[in-house]
Amino acid sequence: MRCRDTMMKPVRAALLAFLFLSTHAVSKTDTLNDWLSSRHEGLFHTVDLGDCSLENGGIIHDCQLTFRTYGRLAKDFSNIVLMPTWLNGNAQGLAASNYLGLNGIVDTDDYFVIAVNALGNGSSSSPSNSTQTPFPDFTIRDQVSLQYRLLVDFLGVKHLHAVVGASMGAYQTYEWLMMYPHFATYFVPIEGTPWYTFYDRLKGRAWQEVLTLPNDTPEAIRRKATLLATIDGMVFWTPEYLNREQSLEHFDAWLEGMSRFDTEAALLDRASQNRSTAGHDIRRDRPDFAAQLKALPRSKVLAIVFERDMTVNPEPNIRLAQDYGFEVVEIPGDCGHFGPNPECYQEQVIERVADFLGGPPQRVMQRRTISVGGKARPFFVYLPDAYGQRPLPVVLALHGYGSTATGFASAHALNQHANANDYIIAYPQGAGFYTEPAWQKEEALISSWNDLASNYPVASVSHCLSDRLAYPCYPDCGECKACDWTSCEDDVGFLMGIVDNLQLTLMTDLDRLYLLGNSNGGSMVQRLGCDYPDRFAAVAIMIYQMPPGHACGPRKALPMLHYYGDLDTGVPSDGEPSPYGWMYTSAADNTRIWAEAMGCHSPAVTWYTPLTKAHNLRCEAHTQCRKEGAEVVSCGDPAAGHEWQAQRNLAIPVDCVAPAQQQDFPRQLPCPQVSSSNPHWGMEMVWEFFSRYSRRVPIDIRT
């Protein structure tokens, strides 16, 4: 919830010019056609609803809803967005803070916005403007049912493109989803919650206790205003933000500015809205809540929360998303509950909302970030058509040296395979920089993974020869040794953070998380599998073995598939140095060490599937392992070099960028849309292997 309007500066002066344009009283004779010919920039409307019946049996007499309209209505009425207001906010505040407007969170160049003032905000029916004493208590559901009446009975709206609300507006958005799930195509709750947590209830009680104090003298009113301002200040922002942005010498002036509920009318209105939120819980009085969730339309919700929000706890959004199957975007930072504002992280919110409201064709790949060591690092997520119907498996796919995350996806047609086989696939981006490498005369993107091996030779075993081909040294690594060539970032922390993010914010099968790594991505997969075997169901390593002395295995059973090329001169499979002066463990030893760590002590035996047999792969497996059904498989491809040939489309460069990643690497070429006539069977081989395993038991035992 938030109470912003008198304390936030407008984001553009032009907005103020239209906030108080002509007032229009809406009657049942008005229709959407009345708005087709003009652009609305803050036109104020009033609707007389007569008697409004409430959930608790009460009635608001002479009930009014007011709203403002922005943008131009499409001729087919397809671009209408409803925006409910936040706690004690109003439609003007939505415009002034760029929640709607040209290039706003909801862009009024694209959408016609009906910004409806909530009951109790002093504009729609409220204690301050009603002769009814005491003014009846109302709920979030009452707000939504009256907004529905407004749209259907008075405006003739038959369908909304979206409901988008922030804070208490997000509470209303969640109730819109439950009460009228088919009335809107999309629902976007921002920094809201589907129900209160213990901490939320504690904060609400503090406000409520202050608001019940007497208003009988000017001194009492001033004291209440100051107490409310003190609580507001402590929950709206984080301590770090306030300590950085405010100064002690201006403390009294700042607190005075926050003390904006300084009249009896303002306090009565705020108290009424506070009471309306106290029982907010979309599960309340819905004994069939789980069945209702299951029946809701899928992939229609985008929730945006803020990591350090102390006003509305983000956690219930994540819990609901796991049950229902929608995306939760958690934006890091210390701005707290004002995260969506222009001075905080509004640009990120605008980007995500625009992509979502634009529909699935514009959001094939989701761009997400998590913070690692104070840096926001991106990764990309593809959700298949089946997403939302049930918890889905997840593949975490790591690109190779010099590649981009989305270039890896495009050049290997991985999204198409994920869609056809009903799994989520995520592509982290390794740390990158531009330099002129030894093997070419112009700058190129260098990207890699810090596998905690390639820059860390063990005693008496070198990773490279003295005449090795020199790889660029990462600037952030400081002074590089002769054999150093990878990033020095905390990639283990980054990737495990992604695992947590995916499992917390998406509808995933927690027992079926798989690792796939190509080249240097393969060494990173081996590192994660060795160190965190309890988090994954199986791993697949493409065209890579660890450098000498670093081959490892998991402390508990974790099935592994290793694919290598017999013609690979970049990472030779026989353990001999490459022509470029670099050294790697042999494919046989790399697999054996992994198997021995799992308790597979019998010799490797011939292993095949119809697919590996059809493509002449030479496969061996350690199958007699401590855990029944677990296997460690290594397959040599006689036709492959240092390339995942079985899945590669050579017409697409691995360092290209899909639209979702262009902002990260604007110098890289866009990924071309090129289909290959050659069959891609490499991921099918991997998926056949993955599909046999969950963290609990093998799904299918092949003998």
C-alpha positions as a printed Julia matrix, in Angstrom:
703×3 Matrix{Float64}:
   0.0     0.0     0.0
   1.11    3.54   -0.46
   0.09    7.09    0.27
   2.08    9.12   -2.22
   0.21   11.81   -3.98
   1.24   14.88   -2.01
   4.81   13.78   -1.49
   6.0    12.68   -4.94
   7.23   15.1    -7.6
   5.55   14.79  -11.04
   7.75   13.11  -13.61
   6.85   15.59  -16.3
   5.41   19.05  -15.94
   3.13   18.52  -18.92
   1.01   16.1   -16.94
  -0.12   18.81  -14.56
  -1.65   20.77  -17.39
  -4.41   18.25  -17.96
  -5.12   16.94  -14.47
  -8.07   19.25  -13.9
  -9.72   19.31  -17.3
 -13.48   19.31  -17.73
 -15.64   17.15  -15.5
 -18.05   14.7   -17.09
 -20.97   13.07  -15.3
 -21.41    9.6   -16.79
 -24.9     8.17  -17.21
 -26.13    4.85  -18.54
 -26.7     6.49  -21.92
 -22.95    7.02  -22.35
 -21.06    4.33  -24.25
 -17.53    3.66  -25.39
 -18.42    5.17  -28.75
 -18.53    8.56  -27.04
 -14.75    8.31  -26.61
 -13.68    7.02  -29.99
 -12.94   10.36  -31.61
 -10.78   12.1   -29.03
  -7.64   11.59  -27.02
  -8.17   11.8   -23.27
  -5.53   13.22  -21.0
  -6.98   13.17  -17.51
 -10.65   13.85  -18.23
 -12.51   13.48  -14.92
 -15.74   11.45  -14.8
 -18.34   10.84  -12.09
 -20.81    7.94  -12.0
 -23.82    7.8    -9.67
 -24.35    4.15   -8.73
 -27.31    4.71   -6.4
 -27.26    2.35   -3.42
 -24.17    0.13   -3.31
 -24.62   -3.14   -1.41
 -21.53   -4.35    0.45
 -20.12   -7.74    1.46
 -20.98   -7.22    5.12
 -24.61   -6.37    4.4
 -24.08   -2.62    4.64
 -25.14   -0.08    2.01
 -23.44    3.06    0.75
 -26.25    5.43   -0.16
 -25.84    7.91   -3.04
 -22.77    5.92   -4.01
 -20.35    7.47   -6.51
 -17.29    6.22   -8.35
 -15.01    8.7   -10.05
 -12.33    8.01  -12.63
 -10.06    9.65  -15.17
  -9.4     8.5   -18.71
  -6.15    8.66  -20.67
  -5.13    7.76  -24.21
  -7.19    6.97  -27.3
  -9.69    4.15  -27.5
  -9.12    1.62  -30.29
 -12.01    1.24  -32.73
 -12.45   -2.39  -31.76
 -12.26   -1.53  -28.01
  -9.31   -3.95  -27.65
  -6.91   -1.65  -25.78
  -8.76   -0.82  -22.54
  -6.72   -1.09  -19.35
  -8.24   -0.62  -15.9
  -5.92    0.85  -13.24
  -7.2     0.85   -9.64
  -5.54    3.29   -7.24
  -3.25    2.59   -4.29
  -3.98    3.35   -0.61
  -5.34    6.89   -0.34
  -4.01    7.58   -3.81
  -5.94    8.83   -6.79
  -5.91    8.73  -10.58
  -3.91   11.97  -10.71
  -1.15   10.3    -8.71
  -0.96    7.42  -11.19
  -0.35    9.94  -13.98
   1.99   12.16  -11.99
   4.24    9.22  -11.08
   4.25    7.86  -14.66
   2.34    4.71  -13.84
   0.32    5.66  -16.89
   1.1     8.11  -19.66
   3.3     8.43  -22.69
   6.11    5.89  -22.14
   4.66    5.1   -18.72
   4.25    1.71  -17.09
   1.02    1.52  -19.07
   1.77    3.51  -22.22
  -1.2     5.64  -23.26
   0.12    5.73  -26.81
  -0.94    2.07  -26.94
  -3.7     1.76  -24.35
  -6.86    3.56  -23.27
  -6.64    3.69  -19.48
  -9.55    3.97  -17.09
  -7.95    5.0   -13.8
 -10.64    4.43  -11.19
 -10.55    6.13   -7.79
 -11.05    3.69   -4.92
 -13.78    4.11   -2.33
 -12.46    6.05    0.63
  -9.88    8.12   -1.26
 -11.79   11.38   -0.97
 -12.82   11.44   -4.63
 -15.12    8.43   -4.93
 -17.59    7.93   -2.07
 -15.66    8.41    1.18
 -16.19    9.43    4.8
 -14.97   12.94    3.9
 -17.56   13.57    1.17
 -20.56   11.58    2.42
 -23.41   12.59    4.72
 -23.63    8.97    5.88
 -22.37    8.65    9.48
 -20.7     6.41   10.27
 -19.52    5.64    6.74
 -19.94    1.89    6.09
 -16.94   -0.42    6.17
 -16.07   -1.94    2.78
 -13.56   -4.49    1.47
 -11.25   -4.96   -1.5
 -13.91   -7.22   -3.0
 -16.47   -4.44   -2.68
 -14.11   -2.17   -4.61
 -13.84   -4.73   -7.42
 -17.55   -5.53   -7.66
 -18.4    -1.82   -7.94
 -15.71   -1.31  -10.59
 -17.26   -4.19  -12.53
 -20.68   -2.47  -12.28
 -19.13    0.75  -13.54
 -17.58   -0.94  -16.56
 -20.46   -3.21  -17.55
 -23.61   -1.28  -16.57
 -22.52    2.29  -17.23
 -19.76    2.14  -19.84
 -20.77   -0.96  -21.78
 -17.29   -2.47  -21.53
 -17.43   -6.16  -22.44
 -13.76   -7.03  -22.02
 -10.53   -5.49  -20.75
  -7.1    -5.93  -22.25
  -5.66   -5.81  -18.74
  -6.06   -4.87  -15.11
  -2.86   -3.28  -13.81
  -2.54   -2.07  -10.23
   0.19   -1.11   -7.78
   0.16   -1.72   -4.04
  -3.5    -1.64   -2.91
  -4.27   -1.46   -6.63
  -2.51   -4.84   -6.89
  -4.74   -6.24   -4.13
  -7.68   -5.23   -6.33
  -5.96   -6.76   -9.38
  -5.67  -10.12   -7.61
  -9.36   -9.95   -6.65
 -10.25   -9.12  -10.27
  -8.43  -12.33  -11.23
 -10.47  -14.38   -8.76
 -13.87  -12.7    -9.26
 -13.85  -12.03  -13.02
 -11.01  -14.13  -14.48
 -12.32  -14.04  -18.05
 -13.13  -10.33  -18.15
  -9.49   -9.33  -18.82
  -6.79  -10.88  -20.95
  -3.95   -9.94  -18.58
  -3.56   -9.16  -14.88
  -0.48   -7.3   -13.59
  -0.22   -6.86   -9.8
   2.78   -4.67   -8.95
   4.25   -4.69   -5.42
   1.03   -6.19   -4.08
   0.08   -9.43   -2.4
  -2.67  -12.02   -2.7
  -2.83  -12.2     1.1
  -1.14  -10.7     4.14
   1.82  -12.19    5.99
   2.34  -11.91    9.73
   4.59   -8.89    9.2
   2.03   -7.25    6.9
  -0.62   -7.71    9.57
   1.7    -6.25   12.22
   2.36   -3.14   10.12
  -1.36   -2.77    9.39
  -2.19   -3.04   13.07
   0.28   -0.25   13.89
  -1.45    2.05   11.39
  -4.87    1.0    12.66
  -4.02    1.69   16.3
  -2.88    5.21   15.43
  -5.94    5.86   13.28
  -8.31    4.97   16.15
  -6.84    7.73   18.36
  -9.11   10.78   18.91
  -9.39   13.58   16.31
 -11.01   16.01   18.74
  -8.37   18.75   18.85
  -5.89   20.27   16.41
  -3.09   18.97   18.63
  -4.49   15.43   18.49
  -4.73   15.6    14.71
  -1.15   16.84   14.4
   0.06   14.06   16.69
  -1.77   11.42   14.64
  -0.33   12.85   11.42
   3.2    12.7    12.87
   2.79    9.16   14.17
   1.5     7.98   10.79
   4.35    9.73    9.03
   6.86    8.01   11.32
   5.46    4.55   10.59
   5.2     5.35    6.87
   8.83    6.41    6.74
   9.99    3.23    8.46
   8.14    0.86    6.1
   8.06    2.66    2.74
  11.86    2.6     2.28
  14.75    0.55    3.61
  17.11    1.97    6.26
  19.94    1.96    3.69
  17.93    4.06    1.26
  16.85    6.64    3.84
  20.32    6.94    5.34
  21.77    7.52    1.88
  19.11    9.85    0.46
  18.19   11.95    3.53
  20.24   13.93    6.0
  19.8    14.34    9.75
  19.96   18.11    9.51
  16.75   18.06    7.45
  15.01   15.4     9.55
  12.3    17.62   11.01
  11.46   19.2     7.65
  11.31   15.77    6.0
   9.01   14.38    8.71
   6.8    17.44    8.43
   6.51   16.85    4.69
   5.54   13.25    5.35
   2.82   14.32    7.8
   0.27   14.93    5.08
  -2.79   13.34    6.74
  -3.21   16.46    8.82
  -6.96   17.08    8.7
  -9.86   15.19   10.21
 -11.25   14.47    6.74
  -7.95   13.01    5.49
  -7.6    10.85    8.62
 -11.15    9.51    8.3
 -10.56    8.57    4.67
  -7.28    6.86    5.4
  -8.83    4.94    8.29
 -11.62    3.66    6.04
  -9.18    2.36    3.41
  -6.93    0.89    6.09
  -9.87   -1.11    7.43
 -10.73   -2.24    3.9
  -7.32   -3.88    3.49
  -7.12   -5.47    6.95
  -8.89   -8.66    5.88
  -7.42   -8.86    2.4
  -6.9   -12.48    1.4
  -8.02  -13.92   -1.91
  -8.44  -17.29   -0.15
 -10.98  -15.89    2.33
 -14.41  -17.57    2.23
 -13.37  -19.65   -0.77
 -13.33  -23.25    0.47
 -12.76  -24.4    -3.11
  -9.81  -22.05   -3.59
  -7.49  -24.75   -4.98
 -10.13  -25.81   -7.52
 -10.72  -22.19   -8.5
  -7.01  -21.72   -9.07
  -6.89  -24.79  -11.25
  -9.75  -23.48  -13.38
  -8.24  -20.03  -13.96
  -7.0   -19.12  -17.45
  -3.27  -19.82  -17.72
  -0.3   -17.56  -18.43
  -2.32  -14.39  -17.85
  -0.57  -13.02  -14.77
   2.69  -11.12  -14.32
   3.51  -10.16  -10.73
   6.28   -7.63  -10.1
   7.73   -7.43   -6.6
  10.69   -5.75   -4.99
  13.3    -7.64   -3.03
  13.47   -5.15   -0.14
   9.79   -4.15    0.05
   9.02   -3.65    3.75
   5.47   -2.42    3.15
   4.06   -5.4     1.25
   5.89   -8.71    1.62
   6.71  -10.29   -1.78
   6.63  -13.89   -0.54
   2.88  -14.7    -1.01
   3.18  -13.78   -4.7
   5.86  -16.43   -5.08
   3.83  -19.05   -3.23
   0.76  -18.38   -5.36
   2.84  -18.44   -8.56
   4.13  -21.91   -7.7
   0.56  -23.2    -7.34
  -1.02  -21.31  -10.24
   1.81  -21.08  -12.74
   2.66  -17.47  -13.51
   5.79  -15.39  -13.55
   6.99  -13.31  -10.61
   9.66  -10.74  -11.42
  11.63   -9.82   -8.29
  13.6    -6.61   -8.79
  16.59   -6.17   -6.45
  17.56   -2.91   -4.77
  17.01   -0.96   -1.55
  14.3     1.48   -2.71
  11.69   -0.58   -0.91
   8.01   -0.02   -1.65
   8.74    2.87   -3.99
  10.56    0.56   -6.4
   8.17    1.27   -9.33
   8.7     5.04   -9.09
  10.8     7.03  -11.6
  13.54    7.67   -9.04
  13.94    3.92   -8.42
  13.44    1.02  -10.84
  10.57    2.2   -13.04
  12.45    1.58  -16.29
  12.71   -2.11  -15.46
   9.01   -2.25  -14.61
   8.09   -0.48  -17.86
  10.12   -2.96  -19.89
   8.54   -6.02  -18.29
   4.96   -4.72  -18.39
   5.26   -3.59  -22.02
   6.54   -7.01  -23.07
   3.8    -8.78  -21.14
   0.87   -6.64  -22.3
   2.14   -6.89  -25.87
   1.34  -10.6   -25.85
   3.29  -13.82  -26.34
   4.87  -13.04  -29.78
   6.85  -10.2   -28.22
   8.09  -12.2   -25.25
   9.44  -15.47  -26.56
  12.44  -15.05  -24.27
  12.12  -13.41  -20.88
  15.06  -11.37  -19.66
  15.63  -11.59  -15.92
  18.4   -10.43  -13.61
  19.69  -11.35  -10.2
  22.21   -9.47   -8.11
  25.57  -11.11   -7.4
  28.21   -9.18   -5.52
  26.35   -5.94   -6.16
  26.1    -6.55   -9.92
  22.87   -7.22  -11.78
  23.54  -10.21  -14.03
  21.1   -11.29  -16.75
  19.67  -14.64  -17.7
  16.93  -15.6   -20.12
  13.96  -17.9   -19.73
  11.79  -19.64  -22.29
   8.37  -20.92  -21.2
   6.78  -23.54  -23.46
   3.13  -23.52  -24.47
   2.42  -26.11  -21.78
   3.55  -23.76  -19.01
   0.89  -23.23  -16.36
  -0.9   -26.53  -16.91
   1.29  -28.43  -14.43
   4.74  -28.13  -12.82
   7.33  -28.53  -15.57
  10.93  -29.77  -15.63
  13.68  -27.16  -16.0
  16.9   -27.28  -18.03
  19.63  -24.8   -17.11
  21.65  -24.42  -20.33
  25.16  -22.89  -20.27
  26.81  -21.52  -23.39
  30.45  -21.97  -24.38
  33.43  -19.6   -24.55
  32.76  -16.47  -26.61
  29.06  -17.21  -26.96
  25.96  -15.35  -25.84
  23.13  -16.93  -23.92
  20.54  -16.31  -26.64
  23.02  -17.11  -29.41
  23.49  -20.54  -27.83
  19.71  -20.97  -27.74
  19.24  -19.85  -31.36
  22.16  -21.72  -32.93
  21.07  -24.97  -31.31
  17.27  -24.61  -31.71
  16.81  -25.29  -28.01
  13.59  -23.3   -27.5
  11.88  -25.33  -30.18
  12.86  -28.56  -28.48
  11.72  -27.25  -25.07
   8.33  -26.3   -26.51
   7.88  -29.68  -28.2
   8.81  -31.56  -25.0
   7.14  -29.39  -22.34
  10.07  -28.16  -20.28
  11.29  -24.73  -19.18
  14.77  -23.76  -20.36
  16.93  -21.01  -18.88
  20.09  -19.48  -20.35
  22.48  -17.62  -18.03
  24.97  -15.2   -19.54
  28.63  -15.63  -18.64
  30.68  -12.53  -17.86
  31.86  -10.81  -21.03
  34.05   -7.99  -22.31
  35.43   -6.8   -25.65
  39.07   -7.14  -26.67
  41.2    -8.06  -29.65
  42.11  -11.76  -29.22
  45.29  -13.28  -30.62
  43.44  -15.16  -33.33
  41.87  -12.15  -35.09
  42.56   -8.49  -35.86
  39.36   -6.87  -34.63
  37.64   -6.69  -31.28
  35.42   -9.58  -30.32
  33.15  -10.47  -27.44
  34.89  -12.69  -24.9
  32.56  -14.52  -22.53
  33.26  -17.42  -20.2
  32.47  -19.21  -16.95
  34.61  -19.31  -13.83
  34.53  -23.05  -13.23
  37.02  -22.81  -10.32
  39.35  -25.05  -12.31
  40.6   -23.44  -15.52
  42.41  -20.6   -13.73
  43.51  -22.77  -10.8
  46.22  -25.31  -11.7
  46.95  -27.94   -9.11
  50.49  -28.46   -7.84
  52.93  -29.84  -10.42
  50.25  -30.14  -13.17
  50.04  -27.38  -15.76
  46.98  -26.55  -17.81
  48.94  -25.3   -20.8
  52.25  -25.53  -22.64
  54.71  -22.66  -22.83
  53.86  -21.98  -26.48
  50.07  -22.1   -25.95
  47.75  -19.84  -27.93
  47.31  -16.89  -25.58
  43.75  -16.23  -24.48
  42.73  -12.72  -23.32
  43.0   -12.01  -19.61
  39.84  -10.75  -17.94
  40.36   -7.19  -16.65
  38.55   -8.01  -13.39
  40.94  -10.87  -12.66
  43.86   -8.56  -11.99
  47.23  -10.0   -13.0
  46.6   -13.26  -14.9
  48.94  -16.23  -14.83
  50.12  -17.88  -18.05
  47.32  -20.47  -18.2
  44.45  -18.23  -17.02
  41.64  -17.54  -19.47
  38.23  -17.6   -17.76
  36.24  -15.03  -15.85
  36.88  -14.52  -12.15
  33.23  -13.8   -11.28
  31.29  -15.72   -8.65
  29.56  -17.88  -11.23
  28.68  -20.6    -8.74
  26.74  -18.03   -6.72
  25.16  -16.61   -9.89
  23.97  -19.97  -11.2
  22.71  -21.28   -7.88
  20.88  -17.97   -7.45
  19.18  -18.61  -10.79
  18.18  -22.09   -9.61
  16.56  -20.55   -6.53
  14.88  -17.84   -8.61
  13.37  -20.3   -11.08
  12.11  -22.66   -8.41
  10.64  -19.83   -6.34
   9.01  -17.81   -9.12
   7.88  -20.38  -11.68
   5.67  -23.45  -11.64
   8.45  -26.04  -11.76
   8.87  -29.71  -10.96
  11.32  -29.39   -8.09
  12.61  -32.94   -8.62
  13.43  -32.5   -12.31
  16.05  -29.78  -12.66
  18.73  -30.63  -15.23
  22.08  -29.11  -16.19
  23.29  -28.81  -19.79
  26.65  -27.25  -20.65
  28.47  -26.74  -23.94
  32.29  -26.44  -24.05
  33.32  -24.08  -21.21
  29.68  -24.29  -20.12
  30.3   -28.02  -19.74
  33.13  -27.46  -17.26
  30.82  -25.13  -15.31
  28.14  -27.83  -15.28
  30.68  -30.3   -13.95
  31.58  -27.87  -11.16
  27.93  -27.42  -10.12
  27.22  -31.15  -10.35
  30.23  -32.01   -8.2
  29.45  -29.4    -5.55
  25.62  -29.4    -5.5
  24.47  -32.87   -6.57
  21.41  -32.75   -4.3
  19.89  -29.9    -6.35
  19.88  -31.62   -9.77
  18.38  -34.75  -11.31
  20.96  -35.29  -14.09
  23.66  -33.4   -16.04
  24.84  -33.39  -19.65
  28.32  -32.16  -20.64
  28.92  -31.42  -24.31
  32.43  -31.42  -25.89
  34.45  -30.73  -22.75
  36.57  -32.35  -20.06
  38.09  -30.71  -17.02
  41.72  -29.51  -17.04
  44.3   -31.82  -15.44
  43.82  -32.45  -11.75
  40.28  -31.04  -11.64
  38.13  -33.92  -12.88
  35.66  -34.51  -10.08
  32.52  -36.36   -9.14
  29.47  -35.8    -6.94
  29.34  -36.94   -3.34
  25.97  -38.56   -4.07
  24.47  -40.18   -7.15
  23.95  -37.76  -10.04
  23.55  -39.34  -13.5
  25.81  -37.8   -16.15
  25.84  -37.9   -19.96
  29.09  -36.85  -21.68
  29.22  -36.19  -25.44
  32.55  -35.58  -27.19
  33.87  -35.37  -30.75
  36.5   -37.75  -32.04
  37.76  -34.94  -34.31
  37.93  -32.34  -31.53
  41.28  -30.51  -31.58
  40.12  -27.79  -29.19
  39.48  -30.15  -26.27
  40.95  -33.51  -27.35
  39.25  -36.57  -25.92
  42.47  -38.62  -25.57
  44.12  -36.46  -22.89
  46.91  -35.27  -25.19
  47.67  -31.5   -25.48
  45.69  -29.65  -28.12
  47.53  -28.13  -31.12
  46.97  -24.79  -29.39
  48.95  -25.79  -26.3
  46.12  -26.5   -23.86
  45.64  -29.64  -21.76
  42.53  -31.5   -20.61
  41.66  -34.74  -18.85
  40.78  -37.56  -21.25
  37.11  -38.33  -21.85
  37.56  -41.79  -20.35
  39.2   -40.49  -17.15
  36.76  -37.6   -16.8
  33.86  -40.08  -16.88
  35.61  -42.69  -14.71
  36.38  -40.19  -11.92
  32.74  -39.03  -11.87
  31.53  -42.65  -11.75
  33.91  -43.65   -8.96
  32.73  -40.73   -6.84
  29.19  -42.11   -7.26
  30.23  -45.58   -6.19
  30.24  -47.1    -9.69
  33.31  -49.35   -9.45
  32.66  -51.89  -12.22
  34.25  -51.41  -15.67
  32.38  -49.44  -18.31
  30.14  -51.46  -20.6
  28.75  -50.79  -24.06
  25.69  -48.58  -23.93
  23.33  -47.47  -26.66
  19.86  -46.28  -27.5
  18.17  -46.44  -30.91
  19.18  -42.82  -31.43
  22.87  -43.23  -30.57
  22.99  -46.4   -32.65
  21.38  -44.7   -35.67
  24.07  -41.97  -35.6
  27.05  -44.26  -35.03
  27.91  -42.93  -31.6
  30.33  -45.01  -29.59
  28.96  -45.05  -26.04
  30.14  -46.61  -22.79
  28.46  -46.49  -19.4
  29.18  -47.18  -15.77
  25.91  -48.77  -14.67
  26.66  -50.84  -11.57
  26.48  -47.92   -9.15
  25.7   -47.51   -5.47
  22.32  -46.03   -6.36
  20.22  -48.38   -8.45
  19.42  -47.03  -11.9
  22.07  -44.32  -11.91
  24.37  -44.25  -14.93
  27.44  -42.36  -16.08
  27.53  -42.4   -19.87
  30.18  -41.16  -22.31
  29.5   -41.02  -26.08
  32.05  -40.31  -28.79
  30.81  -38.87  -32.1
  33.11  -39.92  -34.99
  31.84  -37.04  -37.14
  32.18  -34.19  -34.6
  34.99  -31.79  -33.77
  34.83  -29.1   -31.1
  31.17  -28.55  -31.85
  27.92  -30.02  -30.59
  27.4   -31.11  -34.15
  24.31  -33.18  -33.44
  22.34  -30.02  -32.55
  24.16  -27.15  -34.27
  22.8   -24.91  -37.03
  26.0   -23.51  -38.55
  24.09  -20.7   -40.28
  23.48  -19.01  -36.91
  26.53  -17.62  -35.05
  26.7   -18.51  -31.38
  27.62  -14.92  -30.48
  24.48  -13.38  -31.97
  21.74  -11.91  -29.76
  17.99  -12.46  -29.76
  15.81   -9.34  -29.16
  15.64  -10.05  -25.43
  19.44   -9.67  -25.16
  20.14   -6.79  -27.52
  20.3    -4.28  -24.65
  23.14   -6.26  -23.05
  25.32   -6.53  -26.17
  24.21   -3.86  -28.68
  27.37   -4.46  -30.76
  26.46   -8.08  -31.48
  24.59   -9.05  -34.61
  20.93  -10.03  -34.2
  20.32  -13.76  -34.45
  19.04  -14.6   -37.95
  15.89  -16.65  -38.43
  17.43  -19.53  -40.38
  15.99  -23.02  -40.48
  18.3   -25.96  -41.1
  17.49  -28.86  -43.39
  19.79  -31.09  -41.33
  17.98  -32.99  -38.57
  18.83  -31.87  -35.03
  18.99  -34.92  -32.81
  21.54  -33.92  -30.18
  19.02  -32.46  -27.73
  16.72  -35.4   -28.32
  19.54  -37.69  -27.13
  20.06  -35.49  -24.07
  16.34  -35.31  -23.31
  15.94  -39.07  -23.57
  18.65  -39.34  -20.91
  17.28  -36.57  -18.7
  13.73  -37.89  -18.87
  14.77  -41.08  -17.12
  15.74  -39.32  -13.92
  14.22  -37.32  -11.12
  15.92  -36.49   -7.83
  13.84  -39.14   -6.08
  14.0   -42.2    -8.3
  14.97  -43.15  -11.85
  11.9   -42.74  -14.03
  12.74  -45.64  -16.29
  15.49  -48.24  -15.9
  17.01  -49.42  -19.18
  18.7   -52.82  -19.12
